[in-house]
Amino acid sequence: MLKKRDFIMIQDLMRQGVSQKDVALRLGVHPKTIRRALKRGNAPKGVWPRRD
């Protein structure tokens, strides 16, 4: 799971022109995780909804 600092790093690296694949390699996550984070547009809240 990405932390807020990871999301900030993603944004910084993307501004520098680093590819999503390379960002994923640096963070040790799947490239789809980077795409979803960018699509979401903000850092994860870290709170999961309850399942009943």
C-alpha distance matrix in Angstrom:
0.0 3.8 6.5 9.9 11.5 9.4 10.5 13.9 14.1 13.4 16.2 18.5 18.3 18.9 21.9 23.2 23.3 20.8 19.9 16.5 16.9 17.6 14.7 12.4 14.6 14.4 10.7 10.6 8.7 10.8 12.9 12.3 8.7 10.8 13.5 11.7 10.4 14.1 15.5 13.9 15.4 13.6 10.6 8.4 10.7 8.6 11.4 11.6 15.2 17.6 18.9 22.5
3.8 0.0 3.7 6.7 8.0 5.8 6.8 10.1 10.5 10.0 12.7 14.8 15.0 15.8 18.5 19.9 20.4 18.1 17.6 14.5 15.5 15.8 12.5 11.0 13.5 12.7 9.0 10.3 8.7 11.1 12.3 12.2 8.4 9.2 12.2 10.8 8.4 11.7 13.9 12.3 13.0 10.9 7.8 6.9 9.8 8.8 12.3 13.4 16.9 19.7 21.4 25.1
6.5 3.7 0.0 3.8 5.4 5.1 6.5 8.8 9.9 10.7 12.7 14.5 15.4 16.7 18.8 20.2 21.4 19.4 19.6 16.9 18.2 18.0 14.4 13.7 15.9 14.2 10.8 12.7 12.0 14.7 15.7 15.7 11.9 12.0 15.0 13.6 10.6 13.4 15.7 13.7 13.6 10.7 7.0 6.8 8.7 7.9 11.7 13.8 17.4 20.2 22.4 26.0
9.9 6.7 3.8 0.0 3.8 5.4 5.2 6.4 8.7 9.9 10.8 12.6 14.4 15.5 16.9 18.7 20.3 19.0 19.6 17.3 19.3 18.8 15.0 15.2 17.6 15.6 12.7 15.3 14.6 17.0 17.2 17.2 13.6 12.9 15.4 14.1 10.5 12.5 15.0 12.8 11.7 8.5 5.1 6.6 8.2 9.0 12.6 15.2 18.5 21.6 24.1 27.7
11.5 8.0 5.4 3.8 0.0 3.8 5.4 5.1 6.2 8.6 10.0 10.6 12.3 14.2 15.5 16.7 18.6 17.1 18.4 16.5 18.3 17.1 13.4 14.2 16.0 13.4 10.9 14.1 14.2 17.1 17.3 18.1 14.7 13.3 16.3 15.9 12.3 13.8 16.9 15.3 13.9 11.0 8.2 10.2 12.0 12.4 16.2 18.7 22.1 25.1 27.5 31.1
9.4 5.8 5.1 5.4 3.8 0.0 3.8 5.4 5.0 6.2 8.7 9.8 10.4 12.2 14.3 15.3 16.6 14.6 15.3 13.2 14.7 13.8 10.1 10.4 12.5 10.3 7.6 10.7 10.6 13.3 13.5 14.5 11.2 9.9 13.2 13.1 9.9 11.6 14.8 13.8 12.9 10.8 8.2 9.8 12.6 12.7 16.4 18.3 21.7 24.8 26.8 30.5
10.5 6.8 6.5 5.2 5.4 3.8 0.0 3.8 5.3 5.0 6.3 8.7 9.9 10.5 12.4 14.4 15.5 14.1 14.6 12.3 14.7 14.4 10.6 11.3 14.1 12.5 10.1 13.1 12.0 13.9 13.3 13.6 10.5 8.6 11.2 10.9 7.2 8.4 11.6 10.5 9.2 7.3 5.5 8.1 11.2 12.4 15.8 17.7 20.7 24.0 26.1 29.8
13.9 10.1 8.8 6.4 5.1 5.4 3.8 0.0 3.8 5.4 5.2 6.3 8.7 10.0 10.8 12.6 14.5 13.8 15.2 13.8 16.4 15.4 11.7 13.4 15.8 13.4 11.8 15.3 14.9 17.0 16.0 16.8 14.0 11.6 13.9 14.1 10.4 10.5 13.9 13.1 10.7 8.8 7.7 11.0 13.5 15.0 18.4 20.7 23.6 27.0 29.4 33.0
14.1 10.5 9.9 8.7 6.2 5.0 5.3 3.8 0.0 3.8 5.4 5.1 6.1 8.5 9.9 10.6 12.5 11.1 12.8 11.8 13.9 12.2 8.7 10.8 12.7 10.0 9.0 12.8 13.1 15.3 14.4 16.0 13.5 10.8 13.7 14.7 11.4 11.5 15.2 15.1 13.1 11.9 10.6 13.4 16.2 17.1 20.7 22.7 25.8 29.1 31.2 34.9
13.4 10.0 10.7 9.9 8.6 6.2 5.0 5.4 3.8 0.0 3.8 5.5 5.2 6.1 8.6 9.9 10.7 9.2 10.0 8.4 11.0 10.2 6.6 8.7 11.3 9.7 8.7 12.0 11.5 12.9 11.3 12.7 10.7 7.5 10.0 11.4 8.6 8.2 12.0 12.5 10.9 10.6 10.0 12.6 16.0 17.1 20.5 21.9 24.8 28.2 30.0 33.7
16.2 12.7 12.7 10.8 10.0 8.7 6.3 5.2 5.4 3.8 0.0 3.8 5.5 5.2 6.2 8.7 10.0 9.9 11.2 10.3 13.5 12.9 9.7 12.1 14.8 13.1 12.5 15.8 15.1 16.2 14.1 15.1 13.3 9.9 11.3 12.6 9.6 8.0 11.6 12.1 9.5 9.6 10.2 13.5 16.5 18.4 21.5 23.2 25.8 29.4 31.4 35.0
18.5 14.8 14.5 12.6 10.6 9.8 8.7 6.3 5.1 5.5 3.8 0.0 3.8 5.5 5.2 6.4 8.9 9.0 11.5 11.7 14.5 12.8 10.0 13.2 15.0 12.7 12.9 16.5 16.6 18.1 16.1 17.8 16.1 12.6 14.5 16.1 13.2 11.7 15.3 15.9 13.2 13.0 13.1 16.5 19.3 20.9 24.3 26.2 29.1 32.6 34.6 38.3
18.3 15.0 15.4 14.4 12.3 10.4 9.9 8.7 6.1 5.2 5.5 3.8 0.0 3.8 5.4 5.0 6.5 5.5 8.1 8.8 11.2 9.2 6.9 10.5 12.0 10.0 11.0 14.3 14.7 15.8 13.7 15.9 14.8 11.3 13.2 15.6 13.2 11.8 15.5 16.7 14.7 14.9 14.9 17.8 21.0 22.2 25.7 27.2 30.1 33.5 35.2 38.9
18.9 15.8 16.7 15.5 14.2 12.2 10.5 10.0 8.5 6.1 5.2 5.5 3.8 0.0 3.8 5.3 5.1 5.2 6.8 7.3 10.6 9.8 7.9 11.1 13.3 12.3 13.0 15.9 15.4 15.7 12.9 14.6 14.0 10.2 11.1 13.8 11.9 9.6 12.9 14.8 12.7 13.9 14.7 17.6 21.0 22.6 25.7 27.0 29.5 33.0 34.6 38.3
21.9 18.5 18.8 16.9 15.5 14.3 12.4 10.8 9.9 8.6 6.2 5.2 5.4 3.8 0.0 3.8 5.4 7.5 9.9 11.0 14.3 13.1 11.4 14.8 16.7 15.3 16.1 19.3 19.0 19.5 16.7 18.3 17.5 13.8 14.4 16.8 14.6 11.9 15.0 16.7 13.9 15.0 16.2 19.6 22.6 24.6 27.7 29.2 31.7 35.3 37.1 40.8
23.2 19.9 20.2 18.7 16.7 15.3 14.4 12.6 10.6 9.9 8.7 6.4 5.0 5.3 3.8 0.0 3.8 5.8 9.2 11.3 13.8 11.8 10.9 14.6 15.7 14.1 15.7 18.8 19.2 19.9 17.2 19.5 18.9 15.2 16.3 19.1 17.1 14.8 18.0 19.8 17.3 18.1 18.9 22.0 25.2 26.7 30.1 31.6 34.3 37.8 39.5 43.2
23.3 20.4 21.4 20.3 18.6 16.6 15.5 14.5 12.5 10.7 10.0 8.9 6.5 5.1 5.4 3.8 0.0 3.8 6.3 9.1 11.5 10.2 10.1 13.5 14.7 14.0 15.9 18.5 18.4 18.5 15.4 17.6 17.8 14.1 14.7 17.9 16.6 14.1 17.0 19.4 17.4 18.9 19.8 22.7 26.1 27.6 30.8 31.9 34.4 37.9 39.3 43.0
20.8 18.1 19.4 19.0 17.1 14.6 14.1 13.8 11.1 9.2 9.9 9.0 5.5 5.2 7.5 5.8 3.8 0.0 3.8 6.6 8.3 6.5 6.6 10.1 11.0 10.4 12.6 14.9 15.1 15.3 12.5 15.3 15.4 12.0 13.2 16.5 15.3 13.5 16.6 18.9 17.4 18.6 18.9 21.4 24.9 25.9 29.2 30.2 32.9 36.2 37.5 41.2
19.9 17.6 19.6 19.6 18.4 15.3 14.6 15.2 12.8 10.0 11.2 11.5 8.1 6.8 9.9 9.2 6.3 3.8 0.0 3.8 5.3 5.2 6.3 8.6 10.0 10.7 12.5 14.1 13.6 12.9 9.7 12.4 13.3 10.1 10.7 14.4 14.0 12.4 15.0 17.7 16.9 18.5 18.9 20.9 24.6 25.5 28.6 29.1 31.6 34.9 35.8 39.5
16.5 14.5 16.9 17.3 16.5 13.2 12.3 13.8 11.8 8.4 10.3 11.7 8.8 7.3 11.0 11.3 9.1 6.6 3.8 0.0 3.8 5.5 5.0 6.1 8.7 9.9 10.6 11.9 10.6 9.6 6.3 8.7 9.5 6.4 7.3 10.8 10.7 9.6 12.2 14.7 14.5 16.0 16.2 17.8 21.6 22.3 25.2 25.5 28.0 31.2 32.0 35.7
16.9 15.5 18.2 19.3 18.3 14.7 14.7 16.4 13.9 11.0 13.5 14.5 11.2 10.6 14.3 13.8 11.5 8.3 5.3 3.8 0.0 3.8 5.5 5.1 6.3 8.8 10.0 10.3 9.4 8.1 5.4 8.8 10.1 8.2 9.4 12.7 13.2 12.8 15.1 17.5 17.7 19.0 18.7 19.8 23.6 23.7 26.7 26.7 29.3 32.2 32.8 36.4
17.6 15.8 18.0 18.8 17.1 13.8 14.4 15.4 12.2 10.2 12.9 12.8 9.2 9.8 13.1 11.8 10.2 6.5 5.2 5.5 3.8 0.0 3.8 5.3 5.0 6.2 8.7 9.7 10.1 10.2 8.3 11.9 12.3 10.0 12.1 15.2 14.8 14.4 17.3 19.3 19.0 19.7 19.2 20.6 24.3 24.4 27.6 28.1 31.0 34.0 34.8 38.5
14.7 12.5 14.4 15.0 13.4 10.1 10.6 11.7 8.7 6.6 9.7 10.0 6.9 7.9 11.4 10.9 10.1 6.6 6.3 5.0 5.5 3.8 0.0 3.8 5.4 5.1 6.3 8.4 8.6 9.5 7.8 10.9 10.2 7.5 10.3 13.0 11.8 11.7 14.9 16.4 15.9 16.3 15.5 17.1 20.7 21.0 24.3 25.0 28.0 31.1 32.2 36.0
12.4 11.0 13.7 15.2 14.2 10.4 11.3 13.4 10.8 8.7 12.1 13.2 10.5 11.1 14.8 14.6 13.5 10.1 8.6 6.1 5.1 5.3 3.8 0.0 3.8 5.5 5.2 5.8 5.1 5.8 5.1 8.4 7.7 6.3 9.4 11.6 11.1 12.0 14.8 16.1 16.4 16.6 15.5 16.3 19.9 19.6 22.7 23.0 26.0 28.8 29.7 33.4
14.6 13.5 15.9 17.6 16.0 12.5 14.1 15.8 12.7 11.3 14.8 15.0 12.0 13.3 16.7 15.7 14.7 11.0 10.0 8.7 6.3 5.0 5.4 3.8 0.0 3.8 5.5 5.0 6.5 7.7 7.9 11.5 11.1 10.1 13.1 15.3 14.9 15.7 18.6 19.9 20.1 20.1 18.7 19.4 22.9 22.2 25.5 25.8 28.9 31.6 32.3 35.9
14.4 12.7 14.2 15.6 13.4 10.3 12.5 13.4 10.0 9.7 13.1 12.7 10.0 12.3 15.3 14.1 14.0 10.4 10.7 9.9 8.8 6.2 5.1 5.5 3.8 0.0 3.8 5.6 8.0 10.3 10.5 13.8 12.5 11.0 14.4 16.4 15.0 15.9 19.1 20.0 19.7 19.2 17.5 18.7 21.9 21.4 24.9 25.8 29.1 31.8 33.0 36.7
10.7 9.0 10.8 12.7 10.9 7.6 10.1 11.8 9.0 8.7 12.5 12.9 11.0 13.0 16.1 15.7 15.9 12.6 12.5 10.6 10.0 8.7 6.3 5.2 5.5 3.8 0.0 3.8 5.6 8.8 9.7 12.3 10.2 9.4 13.1 14.3 12.7 14.3 17.4 17.7 17.7 16.8 14.6 15.3 18.5 17.7 21.2 22.1 25.5 28.2 29.4 33.1
10.6 10.3 12.7 15.3 14.1 10.7 13.1 15.3 12.8 12.0 15.8 16.5 14.3 15.9 19.3 18.8 18.5 14.9 14.1 11.9 10.3 9.7 8.4 5.8 5.0 5.6 3.8 0.0 3.8 7.0 9.2 11.8 10.1 10.5 14.0 15.0 14.3 16.3 18.9 19.3 19.9 19.2 17.0 16.9 20.0 18.7 21.9 22.2 25.6 27.9 28.7 32.3
8.7 8.7 12.0 14.6 14.2 10.6 12.0 14.9 13.1 11.5 15.1 16.6 14.7 15.4 19.0 19.2 18.4 15.1 13.6 10.6 9.4 10.1 8.6 5.1 6.5 8.0 5.6 3.8 0.0 3.8 6.4 8.3 6.6 7.8 10.9 11.7 11.5 13.7 15.9 16.4 17.5 17.1 15.2 14.8 18.1 16.9 19.8 19.7 22.8 25.3 25.9 29.5
10.8 11.1 14.7 17.0 17.1 13.3 13.9 17.0 15.3 12.9 16.2 18.1 15.8 15.7 19.5 19.9 18.5 15.3 12.9 9.6 8.1 10.2 9.5 5.8 7.7 10.3 8.8 7.0 3.8 0.0 3.8 5.4 5.4 7.2 9.2 10.3 11.3 13.2 14.8 15.9 17.5 17.8 16.6 16.0 19.5 18.6 21.1 20.5 23.2 25.7 25.8 29.4
12.9 12.3 15.7 17.2 17.3 13.5 13.3 16.0 14.4 11.3 14.1 16.1 13.7 12.9 16.7 17.2 15.4 12.5 9.7 6.3 5.4 8.3 7.8 5.1 7.9 10.5 9.7 9.2 6.4 3.8 0.0 3.8 5.3 5.2 6.5 8.8 10.0 10.9 12.5 14.4 15.6 16.7 16.2 16.3 20.0 19.9 22.4 22.0 24.5 27.3 27.6 31.2
12.3 12.2 15.7 17.2 18.1 14.5 13.6 16.8 16.0 12.7 15.1 17.8 15.9 14.6 18.3 19.5 17.6 15.3 12.4 8.7 8.8 11.9 10.9 8.4 11.5 13.8 12.3 11.8 8.3 5.4 3.8 0.0 3.8 5.3 5.0 6.1 8.5 9.9 10.4 12.1 14.2 15.4 15.2 14.9 18.4 18.4 20.5 19.6 21.7 24.5 24.7 28.2
8.7 8.4 11.9 13.6 14.7 11.2 10.5 14.0 13.5 10.7 13.3 16.1 14.8 14.0 17.5 18.9 17.8 15.4 13.3 9.5 10.1 12.3 10.2 7.7 11.1 12.5 10.2 10.1 6.6 5.4 5.3 3.8 0.0 3.8 5.5 5.2 6.2 8.7 9.9 10.5 12.4 12.8 12.0 11.5 15.0 14.9 17.2 16.8 19.3 22.2 22.8 26.4
10.8 9.2 12.0 12.9 13.3 9.9 8.6 11.6 10.8 7.5 9.9 12.6 11.3 10.2 13.8 15.2 14.1 12.0 10.1 6.4 8.2 10.0 7.5 6.3 10.1 11.0 9.4 10.5 7.8 7.2 5.2 5.3 3.8 0.0 3.8 5.5 5.1 6.2 8.6 9.9 10.7 11.5 11.2 11.9 15.7 16.2 18.9 19.1 21.6 24.8 25.7 29.4
13.5 12.2 15.0 15.4 16.3 13.2 11.2 13.9 13.7 10.0 11.3 14.5 13.2 11.1 14.4 16.3 14.7 13.2 10.7 7.3 9.4 12.1 10.3 9.4 13.1 14.4 13.1 14.0 10.9 9.2 6.5 5.0 5.5 3.8 0.0 3.8 5.5 5.2 6.1 8.5 9.9 11.8 12.6 13.2 16.9 17.9 20.1 19.8 21.8 25.1 25.8 29.4
11.7 10.8 13.6 14.1 15.9 13.1 10.9 14.1 14.7 11.4 12.6 16.1 15.6 13.8 16.8 19.1 17.9 16.5 14.4 10.8 12.7 15.2 13.0 11.6 15.3 16.4 14.3 15.0 11.7 10.3 8.8 6.1 5.2 5.5 3.8 0.0 3.8 5.4 5.0 6.0 8.5 10.1 10.7 10.5 13.9 14.9 16.8 16.3 18.1 21.4 22.2 25.7
10.4 8.4 10.6 10.5 12.3 9.9 7.2 10.4 11.4 8.6 9.6 13.2 13.2 11.9 14.6 17.1 16.6 15.3 14.0 10.7 13.2 14.8 11.8 11.1 14.9 15.0 12.7 14.3 11.5 11.3 10.0 8.5 6.2 5.1 5.5 3.8 0.0 3.8 5.5 5.1 6.3 6.9 7.2 7.9 11.5 12.9 15.3 15.7 17.9 21.4 22.8 26.5
14.1 11.7 13.4 12.5 13.8 11.6 8.4 10.5 11.5 8.2 8.0 11.7 11.8 9.6 11.9 14.8 14.1 13.5 12.4 9.6 12.8 14.4 11.7 12.0 15.7 15.9 14.3 16.3 13.7 13.2 10.9 9.9 8.7 6.2 5.2 5.4 3.8 0.0 3.8 5.4 5.0 7.3 9.0 10.8 14.2 16.2 18.5 19.1 21.0 24.6 26.0 29.6
15.5 13.9 15.7 15.0 16.9 14.8 11.6 13.9 15.2 12.0 11.6 15.3 15.5 12.9 15.0 18.0 17.0 16.6 15.0 12.2 15.1 17.3 14.9 14.8 18.6 19.1 17.4 18.9 15.9 14.8 12.5 10.4 9.9 8.6 6.1 5.0 5.5 3.8 0.0 3.8 5.3 8.4 10.7 11.7 14.7 16.8 18.5 18.5 19.8 23.4 24.5 27.9
13.9 12.3 13.7 12.8 15.3 13.8 10.5 13.1 15.1 12.5 12.1 15.9 16.7 14.8 16.7 19.8 19.4 18.9 17.7 14.7 17.5 19.3 16.4 16.1 19.9 20.0 17.7 19.3 16.4 15.9 14.4 12.1 10.5 9.9 8.5 6.0 5.1 5.4 3.8 0.0 3.8 5.8 8.0 8.6 11.2 13.6 15.0 15.3 16.6 20.3 21.8 25.2
15.4 13.0 13.6 11.7 13.9 12.9 9.2 10.7 13.1 10.9 9.5 13.2 14.7 12.7 13.9 17.3 17.4 17.4 16.9 14.5 17.7 19.0 15.9 16.4 20.1 19.7 17.7 19.9 17.5 17.5 15.6 14.2 12.4 10.7 9.9 8.5 6.3 5.0 5.3 3.8 0.0 3.8 7.2 9.3 11.8 14.7 16.6 17.6 19.2 22.9 24.8 28.2
13.6 10.9 10.7 8.5 11.0 10.8 7.3 8.8 11.9 10.6 9.6 13.0 14.9 13.9 15.0 18.1 18.9 18.6 18.5 16.0 19.0 19.7 16.3 16.6 20.1 19.2 16.8 19.2 17.1 17.8 16.7 15.4 12.8 11.5 11.8 10.1 6.9 7.3 8.4 5.8 3.8 0.0 3.8 6.5 8.7 11.7 13.9 15.6 17.5 21.2 23.5 26.9
10.6 7.8 7.0 5.1 8.2 8.2 5.5 7.7 10.6 10.0 10.2 13.1 14.9 14.7 16.2 18.9 19.8 18.9 18.9 16.2 18.7 19.2 15.5 15.5 18.7 17.5 14.6 17.0 15.2 16.6 16.2 15.2 12.0 11.2 12.6 10.7 7.2 9.0 10.7 8.0 7.2 3.8 0.0 3.8 6.4 8.7 11.6 13.6 16.2 19.8 22.2 25.7
8.4 6.9 6.8 6.6 10.2 9.8 8.1 11.0 13.4 12.6 13.5 16.5 17.8 17.6 19.6 22.0 22.7 21.4 20.9 17.8 19.8 20.6 17.1 16.3 19.4 18.7 15.3 16.9 14.8 16.0 16.3 14.9 11.5 11.9 13.2 10.5 7.9 10.8 11.7 8.6 9.3 6.5 3.8 0.0 3.8 5.5 8.2 9.9 12.7 16.1 18.5 22.1
10.7 9.8 8.7 8.2 12.0 12.6 11.2 13.5 16.2 16.0 16.5 19.3 21.0 21.0 22.6 25.2 26.1 24.9 24.6 21.6 23.6 24.3 20.7 19.9 22.9 21.9 18.5 20.0 18.1 19.5 20.0 18.4 15.0 15.7 16.9 13.9 11.5 14.2 14.7 11.2 11.8 8.7 6.4 3.8 0.0 3.8 5.5 8.3 10.8 14.1 17.0 20.3
8.6 8.8 7.9 9.0 12.4 12.7 12.4 15.0 17.1 17.1 18.4 20.9 22.2 22.6 24.6 26.7 27.6 25.9 25.5 22.3 23.7 24.4 21.0 19.6 22.2 21.4 17.7 18.7 16.9 18.6 19.9 18.4 14.9 16.2 17.9 14.9 12.9 16.2 16.8 13.6 14.7 11.7 8.7 5.5 3.8 0.0 3.8 6.5 9.9 12.7 15.4 18.8
11.4 12.3 11.7 12.6 16.2 16.4 15.8 18.4 20.7 20.5 21.5 24.3 25.7 25.7 27.7 30.1 30.8 29.2 28.6 25.2 26.7 27.6 24.3 22.7 25.5 24.9 21.2 21.9 19.8 21.1 22.4 20.5 17.2 18.9 20.1 16.8 15.3 18.5 18.5 15.0 16.6 13.9 11.6 8.2 5.5 3.8 0.0 3.8 6.6 9.2 12.3 15.5
11.6 13.4 13.8 15.2 18.7 18.3 17.7 20.7 22.7 21.9 23.2 26.2 27.2 27.0 29.2 31.6 31.9 30.2 29.1 25.5 26.7 28.1 25.0 23.0 25.8 25.8 22.1 22.2 19.7 20.5 22.0 19.6 16.8 19.1 19.8 16.3 15.7 19.1 18.5 15.3 17.6 15.6 13.6 9.9 8.3 6.5 3.8 0.0 3.8 6.5 9.0 12.4
15.2 16.9 17.4 18.5 22.1 21.7 20.7 23.6 25.8 24.8 25.8 29.1 30.1 29.5 31.7 34.3 34.4 32.9 31.6 28.0 29.3 31.0 28.0 26.0 28.9 29.1 25.5 25.6 22.8 23.2 24.5 21.7 19.3 21.6 21.8 18.1 17.9 21.0 19.8 16.6 19.2 17.5 16.2 12.7 10.8 9.9 6.6 3.8 0.0 3.8 6.5 9.6
17.6 19.7 20.2 21.6 25.1 24.8 24.0 27.0 29.1 28.2 29.4 32.6 33.5 33.0 35.3 37.8 37.9 36.2 34.9 31.2 32.2 34.0 31.1 28.8 31.6 31.8 28.2 27.9 25.3 25.7 27.3 24.5 22.2 24.8 25.1 21.4 21.4 24.6 23.4 20.3 22.9 21.2 19.8 16.1 14.1 12.7 9.2 6.5 3.8 0.0 3.7 6.3
18.9 21.4 22.4 24.1 27.5 26.8 26.1 29.4 31.2 30.0 31.4 34.6 35.2 34.6 37.1 39.5 39.3 37.5 35.8 32.0 32.8 34.8 32.2 29.7 32.3 33.0 29.4 28.7 25.9 25.8 27.6 24.7 22.8 25.7 25.8 22.2 22.8 26.0 24.5 21.8 24.8 23.5 22.2 18.5 17.0 15.4 12.3 9.0 6.5 3.7 0.0 3.7
22.5 25.1 26.0 27.7 31.1 30.5 29.8 33.0 34.9 33.7 35.0 38.3 38.9 38.3 40.8 43.2 43.0 41.2 39.5 35.7 36.4 38.5 36.0 33.4 35.9 36.7 33.1 32.3 29.5 29.4 31.2 28.2 26.4 29.4 29.4 25.7 26.5 29.6 27.9 25.2 28.2 26.9 25.7 22.1 20.3 18.8 15.5 12.4 9.6 6.3 3.7 0.0
